[in-house]
């Protein structure tokens, strides 16, 4: 458990009146988007709406535990609180990541591997679409160099997007490589189902066969 989690509650997570009002408004917005009959409820949309709700539920628990851990003199209770906080921060980081807030998730994630991954996702989201690694120069067909690692919600694009990753060096970029952003959320969800985890070459063939791309 880091010293920050034990003693200092991160400023951006403190339950100030402004933060509470912002969370309330954000929750109402996504609650509407998830239940409106005019909105296509994709799995990612529902996951994002649930993450907003669950974030709000976790915040007061974390704040209460953070306060108590600094006040208690009972070492057994303190140990329990510290261990609980580590789990709670991990859960909260996951909820933030589901909303595309990877930078905030990385700031509180106790696990080094996941913290590093969240920051890598955040950098990938804001990387220029045209940016690529040197590995692409080694192959005649760039589609053999990259694969679709997973799909995430991108704050930059405002929709679910694929993380495209290099097979060799591991560079990530979040960009609309396989489909038009103008397509409906239902079509984007279908693209995700068809291509998740495939190489770009295989995903291209799959989408051509499904009629999403021209041969």
WOSUL-V256043 format. One record per pair of residues at least 12 apart in sequence whose C-alpha atoms are under 6 Angstrom apart, sorted by the first residue. I is the first residue (numbers start at 1). J is the second residue. Records with the same first field share a line. If there is no record, write none. Layout:
I=J, J
This chain:
1=86
27=52
30=49
34=46
48=98, 99
51=95
90=109
93=105, 109
100=153, 154, 155
102=118, 122
103=119, 122
106=118, 119
124=172, 173, 174
125=174
129=175
143=200, 201
144=201
145=166, 167
146=165, 166, 167, 200
147=164, 165, 198, 199, 200
148=163, 164, 197, 198
149=163, 164, 197
150=162, 163, 196
151=163
162=174
